[in-house]
Amino acid sequence: MNRLDAIKTAVVAGKMEEAVAGINAAIATGIAPGDIIRMGLIEAMTVVGEQFKSNEIYVPEMLIAARAMKAGLHILKPLMVGNEAKSLAAVVIGTVKGDLHDIGKNLVGIMMEGAGCKVIDLGVDIAPDKFVEAVHIHRPDFLAMSALLTTTMPVMRETIAAIEKNGKRSAVKVLVGGAPISRKFADEIGADGYAGNAAEAVDQIKAMIHKTK
Amino acid sequence: MNGLERIRTVLDANEPDRIPVFPLVHYGTARAAGYKIRDFSTDPEINARCLIHGYRQCGYDGVQPSVAVMVEGEAVGGLAEYPEDNVPFIKDVCLKIPDVGLLTMPDPQATNPMSLVVESTRLCAAEIGREAFIAPSIMGPLNSAGQIRGVETLMFDFFDRPDFVGELLDFTTELGIEYGKALLDAGAHGVFIGEAMCSPAFISPNFYRKFVLSRQKRLIDALMGHGAECTILHICADTKPIMRAYAVETGTTVIDLDWQVDVGEILNSDAMRPEKTLVRGNLDPAGELLRGTPREVLAASKKLIESVGKNPRFILGSGCAMNPDSLPANCGAMVEAAERYGRF
């Protein structure tokens, strides 16, 4: 197994220490950080996403793979220069006001990061005006909102209206997700996309990028 | 028949006059009764008043005293926040160090918010306990552990320190037993057990079996041994991958299915043999119950009742927790559907 395959295998299995050791060894032998990210980490998270979609793994397994990937990115990101540092897309993500559930949101964020996106995570309990402010500041390609409660779902509609009111609606694609959210609800509130899980969220973003190219 | 008689009849495996209706609704009753969710969550008299108001206004067959999933987490020492009109939550968990020895078993009669739910149960039982089925909510072992340790941290603990997870689940099982007994002593007929985190949308069937199943069984056995007429075990989303363990091996009297599962298919599946377990289910609480009209709820309920057939092991329910905006009209439409289409 070559070094990059070993890193990929360690990340898929959620073995953080092995992944970090493999990355340090790869850097020492002169492998470009961008190649380690692409062929080690991104490919690993693609496998993780596929395994999640086919029910081979579940949220805990995905979380430990994500932890290993994050540890790897922490080492590699500062070493990225020039074109290597270019991301697939910028995504602002957050859980809506009144809702503190963050596992789903975190997984979506990490899977997007694992797919090569720049992710700006606003955290939980995010009011519409905070999302609007983040869209102004970061100029993301995508805004992703999460809600796990039926009582907080309406904040998604309010946020989209606030973005519209501020003249930024056409500048950003809005994705929504979370346990009570459905495609029908996403359509009703005027979102551009809906994802039932973290792996689907990445597929949605890739599809939308492909469509606009 | 009144609601209590109706639910007792199906628990005794007999045919009632019509299909019982027992939605998963607790804080969802607050708005229709003229209160904010914070009032409902912090005052036992208001809690009971809202539940009784919802029961009388909509005409369903039982009530479920509760606050939210955070009750056990706060009672053990977590810091909870109570938004004015939204569901309370644990803002800061209590068990930051993975050592179960740091936890103290709370007295449910004396520790808020468990004591609030115990008192609300007592009030509901005193006022409507001879006509309605009273089944207050507790959290199952895994849900409680998540509220005590933090859900994401607990997920890492599964891999990093599985022995600790086992010890924590033993603690939360005992916690559920003590809390459930206090609720039964306060006049509850049965106990609802929330275990959202056991969903195959979250943890694997292997983890469910390895870490949780035997503890759920221990909890259910203890509650039934203490005089519970039933336990209603709720696990969210599509539970088909764990159906046998969930519906039969836990020993629960009733499973409470979320909207993703076909109730008719489950009632007649091999996973349910011997055919003893009752099924409560399963409109979509974020779909027709929240965003539909009463006419749409009536139609969805009719379709569900027809797909199940006249089966005395079926209780019409809301899938998962109902939103305050679903009361009274959409919730009332469920009862109307049972009256119109669910007569035996």
Chai-1 contact restraints between the chains, C-beta under 6 A:
chainA,res_idxA,chainB,res_idxB,connection_type,confidence,min_distance_angstrom,max_distance_angstrom,comment,restraint_id
A,Y58,B,I203,contact,1.0,0.0,6.0,A-B,restraint_1
A,Y58,B,S204,contact,1.0,0.0,6.0,A-B,restraint_2
A,V59,B,F202,contact,1.0,0.0,6.0,A-B,restraint_3
A,P60,B,M155,contact,1.0,0.0,6.0,A-B,restraint_4
A,P60,B,F158,contact,1.0,0.0,6.0,A-B,restraint_5
A,L63,B,M155,contact,1.0,0.0,6.0,A-B,restraint_6
A,I64,B,F159,contact,1.0,0.0,6.0,A-B,restraint_7
A,G98,B,P83,contact,1.0,0.0,6.0,A-B,restraint_8
A,G98,B,N86,contact,1.0,0.0,6.0,A-B,restraint_9
A,L100,B,F89,contact,1.0,0.0,6.0,A-B,restraint_10
A,I103,B,V151,contact,1.0,0.0,6.0,A-B,restraint_11
A,I103,B,E152,contact,1.0,0.0,6.0,A-B,restraint_12
A,T150,B,P285,contact,1.0,0.0,6.0,A-B,restraint_13
A,T150,B,A286,contact,1.0,0.0,6.0,A-B,restraint_14
A,T150,B,L290,contact,1.0,0.0,6.0,A-B,restraint_15
A,T150,B,N323,contact,1.0,0.0,6.0,A-B,restraint_16
A,T151,B,N86,contact,1.0,0.0,6.0,A-B,restraint_17
A,T151,B,V87,contact,1.0,0.0,6.0,A-B,restraint_18
A,T151,B,N323,contact,1.0,0.0,6.0,A-B,restraint_19
A,P180,B,A286,contact,1.0,0.0,6.0,A-B,restraint_20
